[in-house]
Amino acid sequence: MAQVEIKNEGKTVEVPDGASLVKLEGKCGLLFACKAGTCGSCRVRVLEGMENLEEPNEAEKQGLEMFGAEPNERLLCQARIKGGKIVIEY
């Protein structure tokens, strides 16, 4: 199981290796509005473990570009965790 530490909530959530991080919906205070990478409600900063995420898919790349995201930001509705641990804040 992979781990997602949500720094500003002070908790860690386990998700299956290879899972889409939309699995965090309902397990944290982060909003997942459109789930298509177009609204930006699930944009987070990855503080640690970026190497444990798969590369962004086309929908995520377009969304990140549209929002002017920083290199350490990801859209959790599109991101997938390979395994290990990441630390995020929103």
HELIX and SHEET records of a PDB file:
HELIX    1   1 LYS A    7  GLU A    9  5                                   3    
HELIX    2   2 LEU A   21  LEU A   24  5                                   4    
HELIX    3   3 MET A   50  ASN A   52  5                                   3    
HELIX    4   4 GLU A   58  PHE A   67  1                                  10    
SHEET    1   A 5 LYS A  11  VAL A  15  0                                        
SHEET    2   A 5 ALA A   2  ILE A   6 -1                                        
SHEET    3   A 5 LYS A  85  GLU A  89  1                                        
SHEET    4   A 5 ARG A  43  GLU A  48 -1                                        
SHEET    5   A 5 GLU A  73  LEU A  75 -1                                        
END                                                                             
